[in-house]
Amino acid sequence: MRSGAPAPAGARTPPEALRIPGGPPLAANLTWLFTELPFERRFDAAAGAGFAGVEYADPYPYPPARLRGLLRDAGLRQVLINSPTGAAGSPERRGLACHPGRTADFHAGIERGLEYATELGAGLLHVLAGVTPPDVRPERAFATYVTNIAWAAERAHGTGVRVVVEAQNQRDAPGYFLRTQEQAKDVVEAVGPDRAGLLLDLYHAQVTEGDLVRTLGACLPFAAHLQIADPPDRSEPGSGEIRWPRVFDALHTGGYAGWIGCEYRPAHGTVAGLGWVSEVSA
């Protein structure tokens, strides 16, 4: 499912954007890639490496107009941003969607996230679930979460922005509420696939569940966006345990037509590591 948001005005999208050969285009996650450069210089670096789209977790330290200018000047499309979260080390660091009693704060965060997403032309807003509070029963956390995601999806309806949800593994995100792809898919079905979508992160899926080809078969009809990295080190594809040619073949068979976000930690520099695009697709 392709994001319906327009490219930024004046964007120069390269005709031969970096993509899986014969498959989906790749978006550079600027939180993870080109970290050898200051954030504002990563846009031009991504464009220079052949990317046509970018994503990043936290646009909120920058005015939307400044980010729009960086996108325009680099000829890039904003694909996805995250909803606002709390400061590092705070209980809100991974979101508030499953926190009872924090509805007003959650709503305020979604309003801000939608403001940025619409200003930047991003078609997807990843709403983080949060870590389940220790004094909250799982049933109550689930009810709170689904209610909040439904509210966010309804609020986003008609804005050109689609809410997406993501399961995260417990090794990297201890206590994170949404843990499996099946849970995430159930939430999307409950809210309505026309209002919400699945952010299918293949790194998290492999760490938690494995069996990626079967997972793709079950989840691709609900997937609005994919992200990739290779366990165990969360580096570029081809550096770890996933058999990527088989995975990309499953994407092709499943008809996936969205973006693939490169949310990995380059092992030896971003540009030097991009050889994986042709090597693991053969």
Buried (B, 14 or more C-beta within 10 A) or exposed (E): BEBEBEBBEEBEBEEEBBBBEEBBBBBBBBBBBBBEBEBEEBBBBBBEBBBBBBBBBEBBEBEBEEBBBBBBBBBBBBBBBBBBBBEEEEEBBBBBBBBBEBBEBBBEBBEEBBEBBBBBBBBBBBBBBBBBBEEBEEEBBBEBBBBBBBBBBBBBBEBBBBBBBBBBBEEEBEEBBBBBBEBBBBBBEEBEBEBBBBBBBBBBBBBBBEEBBEBBEEBBBBBBBBBBBBBEEBBBBBBBEBEBBEBBBBBEEBEBEBBBBBBBBBBEEBBEBBEBBEEBBE
